[in-house]
Amino acid sequence: MPSLPEMLFGDNVLRIQHTDRYGIEFNAIDALKRVNNMEDTVKVACAQEWQDTRSDSEHTKEVLRPFDWTFTTDYRGTLFGDQLHIKVTNTEERIDIEKLKAREHIMFFEEVLLFEDELHDHGVSMISVKIRVMPSSFFLLQRFFLRVDGVLIRINDTRLYYEDGRDYMLREFSTRENTIAELKEALTGEPKGETPEQIAPGEWIYRKVFHRTWKDPRWIGPFKVVSSTTYSLKVWLDEAETKVSRSWHKSHCRKGTPSTERNLREIRKHLRDIGENIEE
């Protein structure tokens, strides 16, 4: 695979093991082995516009070493131990959700994060495993969650259930996916194809802060918009509006005015003035 997730927890393992040393475990390395490393099937929201603006270049459609950069995986766990003791068979029996809804003392609970990636600020991809143990059973949920801003949301779930007195566990796998446009239509009634908020050149915007301390604001700015496409904004970062510019996805921005809020630099200066030790 040409690239790995930004946050890969290779030593994290959630293992369910019988006293005879066989069982099932969930780990990041085996989960990544299920990622398609031959082609990428998902494009960011602004991909088509980016290609259209560079249609005269013969290299814009070339992809070197394509792979699924969203790290989508249908991983369902790794079996280990003697194959004579553990085997997988199909069944019509399903996990009883009503039993899981019953109020029962939780003797043990744990959550293990296997990997996470922010997709170069175009969304999030992550997989984690949770387990809870009750007096009569245990239930495990592994969830792969993917959000590509302005494009889609995808969830792959693996559920594992054991009930006291049985000599088997039930494992179920499900996958759900929908586009952002379809979800927006279902939730708000807004028609498909509706574009993000229209922001014209010359207007001011604030950008959402993703990596911050509790003293930093959620939004920084304002920044003046230079140009605007369907899904992206180009803004000036310097006051002279001549040197430094950046392009951001519209979903990370909101409209503002030059005087409504202080920017991050001003807030840090204020905190230093009152004696706070602020790291850059």
Secondary structure, DSSP 8 states (H G I E B T S, - for coil): -----SEE-TT-EEEEE-TTS-EEEEEHHHHHTTS--S------TTHHHHHHTTTT-TTTT--SS---TT-------EEES-TTT------S----HHHHHS-----EEEEEEEEEE-GGGTEEEEEEEEEEE-SSEEEEEEEEEEEETTTEEEEEEEEEEEETT-S--EEEEEEEEEEHHHHHHHHH---TT-------TT-EEEEE-SS--TTS-SEEEEEEEEEE-SSEEEEE-STTSSS-EEEEEGGGEEEE-TTSS--HHHHHHHHHHTT-----
